[in-house]
Amino acid sequence: MTEKQQSSDVLIVGAGPTGLLLAGDLATAGVRVTVLEKRAGESDLTRAFTVHARTLEQFDARGLADELIATGSPLSSLRLFGRLRIELGGLPTRFPFVLITPQSHTERLLQERALKAGATILRGTEVTGLRQDAEGVRVEAGEGAAAVVHRARYVVGADGVHSTVRDLLGIPFPGESVVDSVLLADVRLERTPDEVLTVGANENGFAFLAPFGDGWYRVIAWDRSRRLSDSAPTSLSEISDITRRALGEDYGLHDARWMSRFHSDERQAPNYRSGRVFLAGDAAHCHSPAGGQGMNTGLQDAANLSWKLVAAVHGWAPDALLDTYQTERHPVGRAVLRASGALVRLALARSAPTRALRSALTAFADSLGPVAAQGARTVSGLGIRYPAAKDAHPLAGRRIPDLRLTGLHPAGEQPGGPGRLYEALRAGRFVLVSNDELSAADPWADRVVTAAPADPHGKLRDTVLLVRPDGYAAWAAVDPSRGELRAALAQWLGSPSDG
Ligand SMILES: Cc1cc2nc3c(=O)[nH]c(=O)nc-3n(C[C@H](O)[C@H](O)[C@H](O)COP(=O)(O)OP(=O)(O)OC[C@H]3O[C@@H](n4cnc5c(N)ncnc54)[C@H](O)[C@@H]3O)c2cc1C
């Protein structure tokens, strides 16, 4: 075996949605990034179909939202089972809906962006070894017959549920299996369903139909009386039978191009970081597909980690900034596991009390008002909030909506002119919003965009707001002194002389 050596600032293992978003962000910020992917070709196996509002906001902050929306169908409500619907139309966002589009479209857009920004993606390269010291990380990968050694300052394991990186770090992945023997197939239908997503459940199981948009449909079907191992053969008649009983008809499904049987686990790594190595996406957490959260959560992990790694590589990350990846994202992962676990247990309920709860939720679906509104915020990802200091301004750690701005400087779609916050975030920097004179931020001009609120008399009249590159408030204060503002900038953006 020959041995080649390559080096990068950040090495990402896995070219799924999580790794590709991260790679695009890092490359856009001028970081040398390499992605190692064991599959030789691109994946044609779509798993996720739902892109939620907060994820679309992250795509908007990268100039990709309109293109992604054009690939799918927006749905303004999500039906869970029976009459139980989560209404999304009232969500406070530019994207008050869930987008139904195959995962392959999402990955394609993210890959194009990453390559255009200069990321290197090496396919057919499987990571097999990893060692780190104070200076960096050494990763061994097999590329055909050749062994390649990659060196990087940081490594991110975005290598999915069976993460090699997690195993090499010795990080456990505790949890349990929640649903087994779920049948998947890609089929054609003789009759087009009335709804974009068709979901139904009965005493014995459930079925789900989603369109790829090109005439093919994904069917997912489960029956509690047919529990077989993942390797047991599948047949179209079995899938049709379960679908007919759960949905009332099978829409004439035929011509399966692909069928599989899978089981779904609920697991989470206790640590998302070990020294210079991080875990993100399914490598850090996995759960049932109920609620369509997995890919969305992985993409949010990537959006949270990318700007912190940029700061570390450019040498201005304040102490402990990288640790906030764990303190911010681990609780979100835990909450997603709990919510999707509750949903799947309710859907599969057998015990009389749980079935009674499901019937009650379904029967009173229309009067669930505030609970349903909270459910919509949770499912959409808009309700996520990161921890903030006890004495911090109430906005600290909160998602900031798409504010109208003016006088954007020095970056943004229209420098000096009007714009939106999520356009300003496309520079990959912090955004400082204030009606006051903004020259206090001049020493950090390479890390921050400044702007004034478009309505000088609106809610932010006297408030100075510092928004992180991922769209959450880092800091806010009412009428701060110049010294207080500079202290906040130094806390979040490091010393101006670093980097
Ligand atoms: C049936 C089903 C339906 C789903 N529906 C939804 C949904 O509607 N909405 C939603 O948000 N989520 C959904 N999910 C979950 C979603 O598909 C995953 O959460 C998402 O793909 C995770 O992305 P990732 O980038 O973290 O990992 P992955 O997509 O798994 O990518 C990991 C990559 O790492 C590569 N890799 C692994 N090991 C190595 C190695 N040693 N060296 C190099 N490369 C390696 C793999 O080849 C792979 O390409 C669903 C999942 C299933 C199973």
The ligand as a MOL file (V3000), in Angstrom:
LIG
                    3D

  0  0  0     0  0            999 V3000
M  V30 BEGIN CTAB
M  V30 COUNTS 53 58 0 0 0
M  V30 BEGIN ATOM
M  V30 1 C -37.3370 6.4200 6.2080 0
M  V30 2 C -36.7260 7.6920 6.6870 0
M  V30 3 C -37.4360 8.8700 6.5120 0
M  V30 4 C -36.8840 10.0750 6.9440 0
M  V30 5 N -37.6040 11.2240 6.7900 0
M  V30 6 C -37.1250 12.3880 7.2470 0
M  V30 7 C -37.8330 13.6180 7.0600 0
M  V30 8 O -38.8940 13.6430 6.4530 0
M  V30 9 N -37.2740 14.7800 7.5200 0
M  V30 10 C -36.0710 14.7770 8.1530 0
M  V30 11 O -35.6140 15.8650 8.5600 0
M  V30 12 N -35.3380 13.6460 8.3280 0
M  V30 13 C -35.8430 12.4540 7.8950 0
M  V30 14 N -35.1050 11.3120 8.0350 0
M  V30 15 C -33.7660 11.3720 8.6470 0
M  V30 16 C -32.7120 11.9100 7.6610 0
M  V30 17 O -32.6990 11.1780 6.4770 0
M  V30 18 C -31.3460 11.9020 8.3360 0
M  V30 19 O -31.4760 12.5370 9.5880 0
M  V30 20 C -30.2750 12.6290 7.5200 0
M  V30 21 O -29.9690 11.9630 6.3230 0
M  V30 22 C -28.9870 12.7530 8.3430 0
M  V30 23 O -28.0400 13.4410 7.6040 0
M  V30 24 P -26.4860 13.3130 7.9620 0
M  V30 25 O -25.7880 14.1640 6.9490 0
M  V30 26 O -26.2850 13.6150 9.3970 0
M  V30 27 O -26.1390 11.7650 7.7660 0
M  V30 28 P -26.2820 10.8540 6.4660 0
M  V30 29 O -27.2840 11.4190 5.5270 0
M  V30 30 O -26.4820 9.4760 6.9600 0
M  V30 31 O -24.8570 10.9870 5.7640 0
M  V30 32 C -23.7100 10.3810 6.3290 0
M  V30 33 C -22.7110 10.1260 5.2050 0
M  V30 34 O -21.4910 9.6630 5.7790 0
M  V30 35 C -20.9410 8.6610 4.9430 0
M  V30 36 N -20.0470 7.8220 5.7500 0
M  V30 37 C -20.3800 6.9520 6.7360 0
M  V30 38 N -19.2690 6.3870 7.2620 0
M  V30 39 C -18.2050 6.8910 6.6000 0
M  V30 40 C -16.7870 6.6920 6.6790 0
M  V30 41 N -16.2310 5.8510 7.5710 0
M  V30 42 N -15.9770 7.3900 5.8330 0
M  V30 43 C -16.5060 8.2570 4.9190 0
M  V30 44 N -17.8370 8.4710 4.8000 0
M  V30 45 C -18.6790 7.8100 5.6280 0
M  V30 46 C -22.1780 7.9210 4.4290 0
M  V30 47 O -21.8880 7.2210 3.2280 0
M  V30 48 C -23.1700 9.0570 4.2230 0
M  V30 49 O -23.1380 9.5870 2.9170 0
M  V30 50 C -35.6250 10.0890 7.5990 0
M  V30 51 C -34.9060 8.9010 7.7600 0
M  V30 52 C -35.4560 7.7140 7.3180 0
M  V30 53 C -34.6820 6.4360 7.5280 0
M  V30 END ATOM
M  V30 BEGIN BOND
M  V30 1 1 1 2
M  V30 2 1 2 3
M  V30 3 2 2 52
M  V30 4 2 3 4
M  V30 5 1 4 5
M  V30 6 1 4 50
M  V30 7 2 5 6
M  V30 8 1 6 7
M  V30 9 1 6 13
M  V30 10 2 7 8
M  V30 11 1 7 9
M  V30 12 1 9 10
M  V30 13 2 10 11
M  V30 14 1 10 12
M  V30 15 2 12 13
M  V30 16 1 13 14
M  V30 17 1 14 15
M  V30 18 1 14 50
M  V30 19 1 15 16
M  V30 20 1 16 17
M  V30 21 1 16 18
M  V30 22 1 18 19
M  V30 23 1 18 20
M  V30 24 1 20 21
M  V30 25 1 20 22
M  V30 26 1 22 23
M  V30 27 1 23 24
M  V30 28 2 24 25
M  V30 29 1 24 26
M  V30 30 1 24 27
M  V30 31 1 27 28
M  V30 32 2 28 29
M  V30 33 1 28 30
M  V30 34 1 28 31
M  V30 35 1 31 32
M  V30 36 1 32 33
M  V30 37 1 33 34
M  V30 38 1 33 48
M  V30 39 1 34 35
M  V30 40 1 35 36
M  V30 41 1 35 46
M  V30 42 1 36 37
M  V30 43 1 36 45
M  V30 44 2 37 38
M  V30 45 1 38 39
M  V30 46 1 39 40
M  V30 47 2 39 45
M  V30 48 1 40 41
M  V30 49 2 40 42
M  V30 50 1 42 43
M  V30 51 2 43 44
M  V30 52 1 44 45
M  V30 53 1 46 47
M  V30 54 1 46 48
M  V30 55 1 48 49
M  V30 56 2 50 51
M  V30 57 1 51 52
M  V30 58 1 52 53
M  V30 END BOND
M  V30 END CTAB
M  END
